[in-house]
Amino acid sequence: MTDDGYAELTSALRGFLDAVATAGPHDQVQALTDDLRRWTAILAESRQEEGKRVFGERFDLPDRGQTLTPVFAPQVVTTSKVEGTAWFGDYFHGSNGAAHGGTLPLLFDEVFGHIAVERGSRARTAYLHTDFRSVTPIGVDLQVRAWVERAEGRKLFLAADLRDGEVVCAEAEALFVLLRDGAP
Ligand SMILES: CCCCCCCC/C=C\CCCCCCCC(=O)SCCNC(=O)CCNC(=O)[C@H](O)C(C)(C)COP(=O)(O)OP(=O)(O)OC[C@H]1O[C@@H](n2cnc3c(N)ncnc32)[C@H](O)[C@@H]1OP(=O)(O)O
């Protein structure tokens, strides 16, 4: 894909969100808010229908050029497994140095999605179960892997874990269902 500036934009946005999440009171907050509103209006002028948007569609970038999920940089992607590193910025902080619990299934959904896409399937998550084994630290390179447990017809049973070195932070199980022809 040609450089559309999105790699830098989404990287800058991640940094901004992390800074907002960690900021204290600041005398420039009103000026910042005004700037944000101005840029929001400028971007809104170029609103596109799904399929023509850039956000999340930059598959050449480690995080697909999106900021919705923690960074997931895949290193191995096959039709049966995916492995990579994950990184939770300050924006994903819950409390006491740990990632917000809801961000773990968010990450796992993203990771599982890579297997479904690699299989060439249009699939959706039917369920996703997360076990929180140990707090997930912020700002640390973590190891994540997911794999296919079994496939039964349109059903793809998946499992995953997230580790900080030897420490298991979380494990997940999910069912992805391949969509019927013509499903929206
Ligand atoms: C250069 C190219 C490079 C490419 C690189 C690619 C990079 C990667 C790209 C991108 C990665 C990011 C990807 C992100 C991924 C995110 C995924 C999501 O979050 S999807 C949104 C959340 N999910 C929904 O909104 C679903 C809502 N639900 C539905 O749409 C339906 O319920 C659906 C599709 C799940 C099933 O509906 P039915 O009508 O197709 O099928 P029925 O008959 O109901 O179920 C089929 C079988 O599944 C079982 N089933 C369904 N739901 C179940 C459940 N919750 N628990 C247990 N079984 C369930 C049923 O019992 C049935 O089983 P029996 O065939 O009878 O054995």
The ligand as a Gaussian input file, in Angstrom:
#p B3LYP/6-31G(d) Opt

LIG

0 1
 C       -2.729000      -8.694000       2.239000
 C       -3.741000      -9.347000       3.182000
 C       -3.144000      -9.610000       4.507000
 C       -4.234000     -10.066000       5.450000
 C       -3.759000      -9.948000       6.845000
 C       -4.920000     -10.113000       7.765000
 C       -4.601000      -9.548000       9.083000
 C       -5.707000      -9.789000      10.080000
 C       -6.907000      -8.985000       9.794000
 C       -7.804000      -8.781000      10.714000
 C       -7.662000      -9.305000      12.068000
 C       -8.671000      -8.714000      12.976000
 C       -9.904000      -9.503000      12.969000
 C      -10.735000      -9.150000      14.156000
 C      -11.696000     -10.268000      14.352000
 C      -12.818000      -9.867000      15.224000
 C      -13.932000     -10.849000      15.066000
 C      -15.171000     -10.347000      15.727000
 O      -15.109000      -9.767000      16.762000
 S      -16.686000     -10.608000      14.949000
 C      -17.782000      -9.557000      15.871000
 C      -18.334000     -10.206000      17.121000
 N      -19.195000     -11.328000      16.792000
 C      -20.418000     -11.145000      16.293000
 O      -20.914000     -10.063000      16.080000
 C      -21.197000     -12.405000      16.003000
 C      -22.682000     -12.265000      16.247000
 N      -23.315000     -13.553000      16.048000
 C      -23.578000     -14.003000      14.791000
 O      -23.364000     -13.308000      13.798000
 C      -24.100000     -15.414000      14.695000
 O      -24.650000     -15.831000      15.909000
 C      -23.000000     -16.430000      14.271000
 C      -22.369000     -16.018000      12.916000
 C      -21.875000     -16.531000      15.319000
 C      -23.608000     -17.809000      14.095000
 O      -24.799000     -17.656000      13.347000
 P      -25.149000     -18.644000      12.114000
 O      -26.562000     -18.382000      11.773000
 O      -24.131000     -18.474000      11.021000
 O      -24.923000     -20.095000      12.659000
 P      -25.704000     -20.924000      13.808000
 O      -26.494000     -21.975000      13.123000
 O      -26.403000     -20.052000      14.777000
 O      -24.461000     -21.599000      14.565000
 C      -23.571000     -22.445000      13.850000
 C      -23.049000     -23.440000      14.842000
 O      -22.330000     -22.728000      15.879000
 C      -22.955000     -22.988000      17.159000
 N      -22.917000     -21.749000      17.930000
 C      -23.235000     -20.503000      17.525000
 N      -23.082000     -19.635000      18.509000
 C      -22.634000     -20.347000      19.576000
 C      -22.278000     -19.986000      20.894000
 N      -22.322000     -18.723000      21.322000
 N      -21.863000     -20.956000      21.732000
 C      -21.788000     -22.267000      21.313000
 N      -22.104000     -22.665000      20.042000
 C      -22.536000     -21.701000      19.216000
 C      -24.375000     -23.410000      16.827000
 O      -24.925000     -24.205000      17.863000
 C      -24.156000     -24.194000      15.549000
 O      -23.643000     -25.459000      15.908000
 P      -24.111000     -26.777000      15.107000
 O      -23.767000     -26.530000      13.656000
 O      -25.581000     -26.917000      15.320000
 O      -23.301000     -27.893000      15.715000

